[in-house]
Amino acid sequence: MKRNKVEICGVNTAQLPVLTNAVMRELFVQLQDGQLHAREKLVNGNLRLVLSVIQRFNNRGEYVDDLFQVGCIGLMKAIDNFDLSQNVKFSTYAVPMIVGEIRRYLRDNNPIRVSRSLRDIAYKALQVRDSLTNEKLREPSILEISQAMDVPKEDVVFALDAIQDPVSLFEPIYHDGGDPIYVMDQLSDERNQDNLWVEEISIREALQKLNDREKRILSMRFFEGKTQMEVAEEIGISQAQVSRLEKAAIHHMHKFIKT
C-alpha cells in the first residue's frame, strides 16, 4: 500500500472535515427524521476514521484506493445502523464494522480460494462454538464442536484454518509507548542459528577457491536459478561440460568445507 497518499479516490484527505460530537448527534437526529443530506455530511465527516482503519492493512499489498472504497462501505453501514439511544461513541461502533468490511473484501479476494462447502463448515463451527460457550461458560474443544455438528474434527480444524486471514509479520502485537513488538519478533528462524551462520561463512570461503568459470556456473545455477542448458548457451559450451564442471566445483567446495 502506498503510504502518505494525499488524494484517494479523488478525495483530498488533507482537507477532510472533522465533526464534533454535538454536530454528529444533530446530524444523526436529522438522518432519523429522513433528512438524507445529513447522511452525506456524516460520511464526509468520518472519512478520517476510514483512513485510520486502513493503516492497519498497510502490509497486505492492496491498493489504498480499493481499501478506502471498501472502508467507506463499512462506514455507511455503520451510519445507517447506528442507534443514538445507546450510550456509545460512533467511532467505537463504526471501527469494527469498517474492519469487518475490509476483512471480508480481503478474504473474498484472497488468491487462495476456499470452497463454498468448506466456508459453510467453518461458519457453522463458529456458530456452534458460540452456542457451546454460552451453554458451558467456557471455550469448547474442537472435539465438542465436531460432535455437536456431527462432522469429523479434522474437517472442522481444516475449515477453520482455511478462513483465517493471513497475519503480516509486521503486525504489532504489543506496544508500551516505546518500540512495538511485531509478530516476526515472536518467531524463531532456524536459518539464523550459529552453526548455520558458520556454515554459510565456510561456503563463501570455499567459493573463493574456485576459478572464475566455476564461480560463474554455480552462481547462474544456484543463485539465478538457471538450467544447465541456459548456462551452456550463455557461456558457449555444451550442457555435458556444464554438468561436469558443476559437479567438480561442488566436489571441490565439499572437500574444502570438510577440512
Steps between C-alpha positions, in 0.01 A plus 500: 500500500630843414531704816452873556274525199319834504235428236306175523218422257490868406468609865758741638563340839689804623180703486255258658268661757486397865162496675449568869291261707223758524485545123509124450206450731302772328566345159389156622177653629445662159575171325247315713247769404556413135734785407732313264741791461607426858625157389738653248636738763550210742689302238727790403554588864620151588726417206800561726375203702522283188852628435612407850356149463660420165843579646471166680514328162811675370692176441234306310614619157156641417436828322414771750219625273330160506525468877372855543192427289429180691552681829250765390241225447557388859469862614168545323367177651605626843323833441181329384492266800625725779260532793515836677320358803802286583762681704781416258728728300447467127867425438486211749207354308630577151860375517410127537255530210760665277762241596251219439416632154867521407572150635212359294639671194849360562361153564284498188789627288756265651686316218473189717139415428295324765215280378143588590448172686812561709386851587157366599659252741720774646216747555279228648787404733529861616128511577517170689806621691316813614196295598707250700694783665175653626376160613816374673638842603838404354669461164399162349757262356516416131376150586191643671431724202541214253272274704232768517523544121537127431802584286849345529724719716765502228251667265416760764867585558571519127195720435580743782862527387388567142304814585766655721643824363875495449685707757777733395838440661503874567168497688563663841390279789613712792584865550591658833582845370847400383598279209213267399538122502403342167387149412839430340668572836319201649608255230818300504704466181721194483690657212651743747645237731872531566595169342329593172660842508844339531412261218403792277838662564673172406304482176597855408866424569477181296359693206809716500709185431326446164613645171294770329312264268403267785381795709295628207339161438404449866371856525280458193378158608430552869462875548332596173306173465603429140498153345816330378382557141458874563845518660652310207346737246619809688856377557533335159574141602300177494251400769716193573798727570289716729391189689857378544631841607211544744560162664875559521451843657256366759735212579788745544295722732380199699857390570598852609203535737580162662863592569 
